[in-house]
């Protein structure tokens, strides 16, 4: 996801893990740096999350905090698209 997002202007990017309401919800990784998810057939030795479990999409609380933190970005994008029709 890093490459597609890098093409967007910074004003349209949201770094979820850096949101103040999200930071306390991040869990310390129980896997440490060896996070292979048992995907032997699709092994990726460079697949590391560091100290925190970054599976942000698995948490309804994080999804809610993300939507609440940036409603102007979400609604601004929607408003721009709907005004084009």
Jmol script that loads the backbone (N, CA, C; Angstrom):
load data "model"
ATOM      1  N   UNK A   1       0.819  -1.189   0.000  1.00  0.00           N
ATOM      2  CA  UNK A   1       0.000   0.000   0.000  1.00  0.00           C
ATOM      3  C   UNK A   1       0.865   1.256   0.000  1.00  0.00           C
ATOM      4  N   UNK A   2       2.099   1.125   0.409  1.00  0.00           N
ATOM      5  CA  UNK A   2       2.989   2.285   0.504  1.00  0.00           C
ATOM      6  C   UNK A   2       3.151   2.995  -0.834  1.00  0.00           C
ATOM      7  N   UNK A   3       3.366   2.252  -1.918  1.00  0.00           N
ATOM      8  CA  UNK A   3       3.594   2.882  -3.216  1.00  0.00           C
ATOM      9  C   UNK A   3       2.357   3.599  -3.747  1.00  0.00           C
ATOM     10  N   UNK A   4       1.159   2.975  -3.748  1.00  0.00           N
ATOM     11  CA  UNK A   4      -0.014   3.705  -4.249  1.00  0.00           C
ATOM     12  C   UNK A   4      -0.310   4.971  -3.445  1.00  0.00           C
ATOM     13  N   UNK A   5      -0.126   4.919  -2.147  1.00  0.00           N
ATOM     14  CA  UNK A   5      -0.399   6.080  -1.299  1.00  0.00           C
ATOM     15  C   UNK A   5       0.621   7.181  -1.539  1.00  0.00           C
ATOM     16  N   UNK A   6       1.846   6.827  -1.844  1.00  0.00           N
ATOM     17  CA  UNK A   6       2.878   7.844  -2.047  1.00  0.00           C
ATOM     18  C   UNK A   6       2.586   8.735  -3.244  1.00  0.00           C
ATOM     19  N   UNK A   7       1.725   8.288  -4.142  1.00  0.00           N
ATOM     20  CA  UNK A   7       1.367   9.096  -5.308  1.00  0.00           C
ATOM     21  C   UNK A   7       0.313  10.150  -4.982  1.00  0.00           C
ATOM     22  N   UNK A   8      -0.347  10.013  -3.842  1.00  0.00           N
ATOM     23  CA  UNK A   8      -1.368  10.977  -3.433  1.00  0.00           C
ATOM     24  C   UNK A   8      -0.721  12.182  -2.756  1.00  0.00           C
ATOM     25  N   UNK A   9      -1.347  13.352  -2.863  1.00  0.00           N
ATOM     26  CA  UNK A   9      -0.840  14.514  -2.121  1.00  0.00           C
ATOM     27  C   UNK A   9      -0.915  14.230  -0.617  1.00  0.00           C
ATOM     28  N   UNK A  10       0.013  14.765   0.135  1.00  0.00           N
ATOM     29  CA  UNK A  10       0.061  14.507   1.574  1.00  0.00           C
ATOM     30  C   UNK A  10      -1.237  14.902   2.273  1.00  0.00           C
ATOM     31  N   UNK A  11      -1.902  15.930   1.790  1.00  0.00           N
ATOM     32  CA  UNK A  11      -3.153  16.381   2.404  1.00  0.00           C
ATOM     33  C   UNK A  11      -4.257  15.334   2.313  1.00  0.00           C
ATOM     34  N   UNK A  12      -4.117  14.380   1.399  1.00  0.00           N
ATOM     35  CA  UNK A  12      -5.130  13.333   1.242  1.00  0.00           C
ATOM     36  C   UNK A  12      -4.709  12.014   1.879  1.00  0.00           C
ATOM     37  N   UNK A  13      -3.556  11.989   2.529  1.00  0.00           N
ATOM     38  CA  UNK A  13      -3.066  10.767   3.161  1.00  0.00           C
ATOM     39  C   UNK A  13      -3.412  10.761   4.646  1.00  0.00           C
ATOM     40  N   UNK A  14      -3.722   9.581   5.149  1.00  0.00           N
ATOM     41  CA  UNK A  14      -3.982   9.396   6.570  1.00  0.00           C
ATOM     42  C   UNK A  14      -3.075   8.268   7.055  1.00  0.00           C
ATOM     43  N   UNK A  15      -2.206   8.551   8.005  1.00  0.00           N
ATOM     44  CA  UNK A  15      -1.367   7.514   8.601  1.00  0.00           C
ATOM     45  C   UNK A  15      -2.063   7.064   9.873  1.00  0.00           C
ATOM     46  N   UNK A  16      -2.809   5.994   9.759  1.00  0.00           N
ATOM     47  CA  UNK A  16      -3.682   5.545  10.837  1.00  0.00           C
ATOM     48  C   UNK A  16      -2.916   5.297  12.135  1.00  0.00           C
ATOM     49  N   UNK A  17      -1.783   4.646  12.060  1.00  0.00           N
ATOM     50  CA  UNK A  17      -1.029   4.306  13.270  1.00  0.00           C
ATOM     51  C   UNK A  17      -0.531   5.538  14.016  1.00  0.00           C
ATOM     52  N   UNK A  18      -0.491   6.695  13.364  1.00  0.00           N
ATOM     53  CA  UNK A  18      -0.009   7.916  14.005  1.00  0.00           C
ATOM     54  C   UNK A  18      -1.125   8.747  14.630  1.00  0.00           C
ATOM     55  N   UNK A  19      -2.383   8.369  14.440  1.00  0.00           N
ATOM     56  CA  UNK A  19      -3.496   9.114  15.025  1.00  0.00           C
ATOM     57  C   UNK A  19      -3.478   8.967  16.544  1.00  0.00           C
ATOM     58  N   UNK A  20      -3.679  10.063  17.262  1.00  0.00           N
ATOM     59  CA  UNK A  20      -3.607  10.054  18.725  1.00  0.00           C
ATOM     60  C   UNK A  20      -4.597   9.079  19.353  1.00  0.00           C
ATOM     61  N   UNK A  21      -5.799   8.944  18.793  1.00  0.00           N
ATOM     62  CA  UNK A  21      -6.788   8.022  19.351  1.00  0.00           C
ATOM     63  C   UNK A  21      -6.490   6.570  19.003  1.00  0.00           C
ATOM     64  N   UNK A  22      -5.639   6.338  18.038  1.00  0.00           N
ATOM     65  CA  UNK A  22      -5.309   4.977  17.616  1.00  0.00           C
ATOM     66  C   UNK A  22      -4.089   4.444  18.366  1.00  0.00           C
ATOM     67  N   UNK A  23      -3.124   5.284  18.638  1.00  0.00           N
ATOM     68  CA  UNK A  23      -1.876   4.830  19.279  1.00  0.00           C
ATOM     69  C   UNK A  23      -2.114   3.968  20.517  1.00  0.00           C
ATOM     70  N   UNK A  24      -3.017   4.365  21.440  1.00  0.00           N
ATOM     71  CA  UNK A  24      -3.214   3.528  22.631  1.00  0.00           C
ATOM     72  C   UNK A  24      -3.895   2.193  22.324  1.00  0.00           C
ATOM     73  N   UNK A  25      -4.524   2.084  21.168  1.00  0.00           N
ATOM     74  CA  UNK A  25      -5.216   0.847  20.805  1.00  0.00           C
ATOM     75  C   UNK A  25      -4.294  -0.183  20.163  1.00  0.00           C
ATOM     76  N   UNK A  26      -3.104   0.237  19.759  1.00  0.00           N
ATOM     77  CA  UNK A  26      -2.163  -0.695  19.149  1.00  0.00           C
ATOM     78  C   UNK A  26      -1.640  -1.648  20.214  1.00  0.00           C
ATOM     79  N   UNK A  27      -1.586  -2.915  19.878  1.00  0.00           N
ATOM     80  CA  UNK A  27      -1.144  -3.931  20.823  1.00  0.00           C
ATOM     81  C   UNK A  27       0.326  -4.245  20.602  1.00  0.00           C
ATOM     82  N   UNK A  28       1.020  -4.537  21.673  1.00  0.00           N
ATOM     83  CA  UNK A  28       2.378  -5.041  21.539  1.00  0.00           C
ATOM     84  C   UNK A  28       2.292  -6.355  20.790  1.00  0.00           C
ATOM     85  N   UNK A  29       3.164  -6.545  19.849  1.00  0.00           N
ATOM     86  CA  UNK A  29       3.153  -7.764  19.055  1.00  0.00           C
ATOM     87  C   UNK A  29       3.536  -8.958  19.910  1.00  0.00           C
ATOM     88  N   UNK A  30       2.746 -10.020  19.827  1.00  0.00           N
ATOM     89  CA  UNK A  30       3.081 -11.236  20.557  1.00  0.00           C
ATOM     90  C   UNK A  30       4.056 -12.088  19.763  1.00  0.00           C
ATOM     91  N   UNK A  31       4.239 -11.748  18.484  1.00  0.00           N
ATOM     92  CA  UNK A  31       5.124 -12.514  17.620  1.00  0.00           C
ATOM     93  C   UNK A  31       6.537 -11.958  17.600  1.00  0.00           C
ATOM     94  N   UNK A  32       6.751 -10.785  18.115  1.00  0.00           N
ATOM     95  CA  UNK A  32       8.056 -10.151  18.008  1.00  0.00           C
ATOM     96  C   UNK A  32       8.342  -9.820  16.563  1.00  0.00           C
ATOM     97  N   UNK A  33       9.554  -9.988  16.138  1.00  0.00           N
ATOM     98  CA  UNK A  33       9.931  -9.676  14.764  1.00  0.00           C
ATOM     99  C   UNK A  33       9.769 -10.853  13.825  1.00  0.00           C
ATOM    100  N   UNK A  34       9.329 -12.000  14.322  1.00  0.00           N
ATOM    101  CA  UNK A  34       9.184 -13.190  13.488  1.00  0.00           C
ATOM    102  C   UNK A  34       7.713 -13.422  13.196  1.00  0.00           C
ATOM    103  N   UNK A  35       7.110 -12.578  12.393  1.00  0.00           N
ATOM    104  CA  UNK A  35       5.676 -12.603  12.116  1.00  0.00           C
ATOM    105  C   UNK A  35       5.420 -13.206  10.746  1.00  0.00           C
ATOM    106  N   UNK A  36       5.422 -14.551  10.670  1.00  0.00           N
ATOM    107  CA  UNK A  36       5.250 -15.177   9.362  1.00  0.00           C
ATOM    108  C   UNK A  36       3.817 -15.588   9.084  1.00  0.00           C
ATOM    109  N   UNK A  37       2.949 -15.523  10.074  1.00  0.00           N
ATOM    110  CA  UNK A  37       1.527 -15.845   9.915  1.00  0.00           C
ATOM    111  C   UNK A  37       1.295 -17.249   9.369  1.00  0.00           C
ATOM    112  N   UNK A  38       2.270 -18.121   9.409  1.00  0.00           N
ATOM    113  CA  UNK A  38       2.160 -19.478   8.876  1.00  0.00           C
ATOM    114  C   UNK A  38       1.794 -19.497   7.409  1.00  0.00           C
ATOM    115  N   UNK A  39       2.279 -18.536   6.647  1.00  0.00           N
ATOM    116  CA  UNK A  39       2.038 -18.480   5.206  1.00  0.00           C
ATOM    117  C   UNK A  39       3.264 -19.015   4.479  1.00  0.00           C
ATOM    118  N   UNK A  40       3.540 -20.284   4.654  1.00  0.00           N
ATOM    119  CA  UNK A  40       4.752 -20.856   4.066  1.00  0.00           C
ATOM    120  C   UNK A  40       4.747 -20.756   2.550  1.00  0.00           C
ATOM    121  N   UNK A  41       3.575 -20.916   1.951  1.00  0.00           N
ATOM    122  CA  UNK A  41       3.518 -20.870   0.487  1.00  0.00           C
ATOM    123  C   UNK A  41       3.737 -19.473  -0.062  1.00  0.00           C
ATOM    124  N   UNK A  42       3.531 -18.450   0.745  1.00  0.00           N
ATOM    125  CA  UNK A  42       3.736 -17.068   0.310  1.00  0.00           C
ATOM    126  C   UNK A  42       4.715 -16.389   1.257  1.00  0.00           C
ATOM    127  N   UNK A  43       5.805 -17.041   1.510  1.00  0.00           N
ATOM    128  CA  UNK A  43       6.794 -16.547   2.461  1.00  0.00           C
ATOM    129  C   UNK A  43       7.366 -15.208   2.014  1.00  0.00           C
ATOM    130  N   UNK A  44       7.486 -14.302   2.963  1.00  0.00           N
ATOM    131  CA  UNK A  44       8.073 -12.990   2.709  1.00  0.00           C
ATOM    132  C   UNK A  44       8.956 -12.654   3.899  1.00  0.00           C
ATOM    133  N   UNK A  45      10.246 -12.894   3.754  1.00  0.00           N
ATOM    134  CA  UNK A  45      11.157 -12.720   4.873  1.00  0.00           C
ATOM    135  C   UNK A  45      11.221 -11.286   5.364  1.00  0.00           C
ATOM    136  N   UNK A  46      10.826 -10.319   4.554  1.00  0.00           N
ATOM    137  CA  UNK A  46      10.873  -8.916   4.952  1.00  0.00           C
ATOM    138  C   UNK A  46       9.561  -8.441   5.559  1.00  0.00           C
ATOM    139  N   UNK A  47       8.638  -9.343   5.849  1.00  0.00           N
ATOM    140  CA  UNK A  47       7.324  -8.982   6.383  1.00  0.00           C
ATOM    141  C   UNK A  47       7.415  -8.860   7.902  1.00  0.00           C
ATOM    142  N   UNK A  48       7.735  -7.655   8.379  1.00  0.00           N
ATOM    143  CA  UNK A  48       7.861  -7.411   9.807  1.00  0.00           C
ATOM    144  C   UNK A  48       7.003  -6.222  10.192  1.00  0.00           C
ATOM    145  N   UNK A  49       6.453  -6.293  11.392  1.00  0.00           N
ATOM    146  CA  UNK A  49       5.629  -5.206  11.899  1.00  0.00           C
ATOM    147  C   UNK A  49       6.339  -4.407  12.981  1.00  0.00           C
ATOM    148  N   UNK A  50       7.498  -4.832  13.414  1.00  0.00           N
ATOM    149  CA  UNK A  50       8.189  -4.127  14.478  1.00  0.00           C
ATOM    150  C   UNK A  50       7.621  -4.492  15.834  1.00  0.00           C
ATOM    151  N   UNK A  51       7.500  -3.505  16.711  1.00  0.00           N
ATOM    152  CA  UNK A  51       7.087  -3.768  18.081  1.00  0.00           C
ATOM    153  C   UNK A  51       5.585  -3.867  18.273  1.00  0.00           C
ATOM    154  N   UNK A  52       4.794  -3.408  17.316  1.00  0.00           N
ATOM    155  CA  UNK A  52       3.353  -3.376  17.493  1.00  0.00           C
ATOM    156  C   UNK A  52       2.643  -4.202  16.438  1.00  0.00           C
ATOM    157  N   UNK A  53       1.490  -4.734  16.808  1.00  0.00           N
ATOM    158  CA  UNK A  53       0.644  -5.447  15.869  1.00  0.00           C
ATOM    159  C   UNK A  53      -0.040  -4.400  15.001  1.00  0.00           C
ATOM    160  N   UNK A  54       0.338  -4.331  13.731  1.00  0.00           N
ATOM    161  CA  UNK A  54      -0.167  -3.286  12.848  1.00  0.00           C
ATOM    162  C   UNK A  54      -1.345  -3.754  11.994  1.00  0.00           C
ATOM    163  N   UNK A  55      -2.022  -4.805  12.412  1.00  0.00           N
ATOM    164  CA  UNK A  55      -3.197  -5.267  11.684  1.00  0.00           C
ATOM    165  C   UNK A  55      -4.381  -4.365  12.057  1.00  0.00           C
ATOM    166  N   UNK A  56      -4.300  -3.125  11.626  1.00  0.00           N
ATOM    167  CA  UNK A  56      -5.255  -2.088  12.013  1.00  0.00           C
ATOM    168  C   UNK A  56      -6.672  -2.398  11.572  1.00  0.00           C
ATOM    169  N   UNK A  57      -6.813  -3.065  10.444  1.00  0.00           N
ATOM    170  CA  UNK A  57      -8.137  -3.314   9.889  1.00  0.00           C
ATOM    171  C   UNK A  57      -8.929  -4.329  10.703  1.00  0.00           C
ATOM    172  N   UNK A  58      -8.321  -5.006  11.671  1.00  0.00           N
ATOM    173  CA  UNK A  58      -9.012  -6.002  12.474  1.00  0.00           C
ATOM    174  C   UNK A  58      -9.738  -5.396  13.670  1.00  0.00           C
ATOM    175  N   UNK A  59      -9.641  -4.119  13.867  1.00  0.00           N
ATOM    176  CA  UNK A  59     -10.206  -3.484  15.051  1.00  0.00           C
ATOM    177  C   UNK A  59     -11.307  -2.494  14.689  1.00  0.00           C
ATOM    178  N   UNK A  60     -12.547  -2.754  15.126  1.00  0.00           N
ATOM    179  CA  UNK A  60     -13.626  -1.784  14.893  1.00  0.00           C
ATOM    180  C   UNK A  60     -13.352  -0.447  15.585  1.00  0.00           C
ATOM    181  N   UNK A  61     -12.677  -0.495  16.746  1.00  0.00           N
ATOM    182  CA  UNK A  61     -12.368   0.738  17.471  1.00  0.00           C
ATOM    183  C   UNK A  61     -11.407   1.613  16.673  1.00  0.00           C
ATOM    184  N   UNK A  62     -10.425   0.989  16.037  1.00  0.00           N
ATOM    185  CA  UNK A  62      -9.468   1.742  15.228  1.00  0.00           C
ATOM    186  C   UNK A  62     -10.147   2.289  13.980  1.00  0.00           C
ATOM    187  N   UNK A  63     -11.030   1.509  13.376  1.00  0.00           N
ATOM    188  CA  UNK A  63     -11.769   1.992  12.207  1.00  0.00           C
ATOM    189  C   UNK A  63     -12.612   3.209  12.581  1.00  0.00           C
ATOM    190  N   UNK A  64     -13.264   3.150  13.727  1.00  0.00           N
ATOM    191  CA  UNK A  64     -14.096   4.267  14.193  1.00  0.00           C
ATOM    192  C   UNK A  64     -13.229   5.500  14.459  1.00  0.00           C
ATOM    193  N   UNK A  65     -12.104   5.318  15.157  1.00  0.00           N
ATOM    194  CA  UNK A  65     -11.215   6.444  15.473  1.00  0.00           C
ATOM    195  C   UNK A  65     -10.663   7.077  14.203  1.00  0.00           C
ATOM    196  N   UNK A  66     -10.385   6.262  13.194  1.00  0.00           N
ATOM    197  CA  UNK A  66      -9.872   6.775  11.925  1.00  0.00           C
ATOM    198  C   UNK A  66     -10.923   7.622  11.223  1.00  0.00           C
ATOM    199  N   UNK A  67     -12.143   7.136  11.187  1.00  0.00           N
ATOM    200  CA  UNK A  67     -13.223   7.876  10.530  1.00  0.00           C
ATOM    201  C   UNK A  67     -13.529   9.179  11.266  1.00  0.00           C
ATOM    202  N   UNK A  68     -13.514   9.143  12.583  1.00  0.00           N
ATOM    203  CA  UNK A  68     -13.817  10.332  13.382  1.00  0.00           C
ATOM    204  C   UNK A  68     -12.691  11.359  13.291  1.00  0.00           C
ATOM    205  N   UNK A  69     -11.453  10.902  13.223  1.00  0.00           N
ATOM    206  CA  UNK A  69     -10.309  11.813  13.217  1.00  0.00           C
ATOM    207  C   UNK A  69     -10.188  12.603  11.930  1.00  0.00           C
ATOM    208  N   UNK A  70     -10.680  12.070  10.835  1.00  0.00           N
ATOM    209  CA  UNK A  70     -10.480  12.706   9.535  1.00  0.00           C
ATOM    210  C   UNK A  70     -11.761  12.821   8.718  1.00  0.00           C
ATOM    211  N   UNK A  71     -12.852  13.281   9.300  1.00  0.00           N
ATOM    212  CA  UNK A  71     -14.095  13.337   8.523  1.00  0.00           C
ATOM    213  C   UNK A  71     -14.017  14.316   7.355  1.00  0.00           C
ATOM    214  N   UNK A  72     -13.230  15.377   7.493  1.00  0.00           N
ATOM    215  CA  UNK A  72     -13.130  16.352   6.406  1.00  0.00           C
ATOM    216  C   UNK A  72     -12.445  15.741   5.205  1.00  0.00           C
ATOM    217  N   UNK A  73     -11.489  14.844   5.405  1.00  0.00           N
ATOM    218  CA  UNK A  73     -10.833  14.193   4.270  1.00  0.00           C
ATOM    219  C   UNK A  73     -11.800  13.242   3.584  1.00  0.00           C
ATOM    220  N   UNK A  74     -12.533  12.484   4.384  1.00  0.00           N
ATOM    221  CA  UNK A  74     -13.481  11.525   3.822  1.00  0.00           C
ATOM    222  C   UNK A  74     -14.621  12.258   3.128  1.00  0.00           C
ATOM    223  N   UNK A  75     -15.238  13.214   3.816  1.00  0.00           N
ATOM    224  CA  UNK A  75     -16.370  13.926   3.227  1.00  0.00           C
ATOM    225  C   UNK A  75     -15.926  14.827   2.086  1.00  0.00           C
ATOM    226  N   UNK A  76     -14.727  15.389   2.177  1.00  0.00           N
ATOM    227  CA  UNK A  76     -14.217  16.235   1.097  1.00  0.00           C
ATOM    228  C   UNK A  76     -14.023  15.457  -0.177  1.00  0.00           C
ATOM    229  N   UNK A  77     -13.525  14.249  -0.065  1.00  0.00           N
ATOM    230  CA  UNK A  77     -13.349  13.400  -1.238  1.00  0.00           C
ATOM    231  C   UNK A  77     -14.701  13.044  -1.824  1.00  0.00           C
ATOM    232  N   UNK A  78     -15.650  12.680  -0.974  1.00  0.00           N
ATOM    233  CA  UNK A  78     -16.982  12.320  -1.442  1.00  0.00           C
ATOM    234  C   UNK A  78     -17.668  13.525  -2.078  1.00  0.00           C
ATOM    235  N   UNK A  79     -17.552  14.684  -1.435  1.00  0.00           N
ATOM    236  CA  UNK A  79     -18.195  15.889  -1.966  1.00  0.00           C
ATOM    237  C   UNK A  79     -17.628  16.259  -3.328  1.00  0.00           C
ATOM    238  N   UNK A  80     -16.326  16.122  -3.488  1.00  0.00           N
ATOM    239  CA  UNK A  80     -15.698  16.449  -4.773  1.00  0.00           C
ATOM    240  C   UNK A  80     -16.189  15.519  -5.871  1.00  0.00           C
ATOM    241  N   UNK A  81     -16.330  14.240  -5.572  1.00  0.00           N
ATOM    242  CA  UNK A  81     -16.796  13.282  -6.576  1.00  0.00           C
ATOM    243  C   UNK A  81     -18.267  13.498  -6.901  1.00  0.00           C
ATOM    244  N   UNK A  82     -19.092  13.773  -5.885  1.00  0.00           N
ATOM    245  CA  UNK A  82     -20.519  13.928  -6.141  1.00  0.00           C
ATOM    246  C   UNK A  82     -20.829  15.233  -6.872  1.00  0.00           C
ATOM    247  N   UNK A  83     -19.977  16.243  -6.743  1.00  0.00           N
ATOM    248  CA  UNK A  83     -20.212  17.496  -7.461  1.00  0.00           C
ATOM    249  C   UNK A  83     -19.842  17.375  -8.938  1.00  0.00           C
ATOM    250  N   UNK A  84     -19.080  16.335  -9.292  1.00  0.00           N
ATOM    251  CA  UNK A  84     -18.693  16.118 -10.683  1.00  0.00           C
ATOM    252  C   UNK A  84     -19.804  15.456 -11.489  1.00  0.00           C
ATOM    253  N   UNK A  85     -20.791  14.900 -10.803  1.00  0.00           N
ATOM    254  CA  UNK A  85     -21.868  14.200 -11.525  1.00  0.00           C
ATOM    255  C   UNK A  85     -22.991  15.112 -11.907  1.00  0.00           C
TER     256      UNK A  85
END
end "model"
wireframe off; spacefill off
backbone 0.3
color backbone group
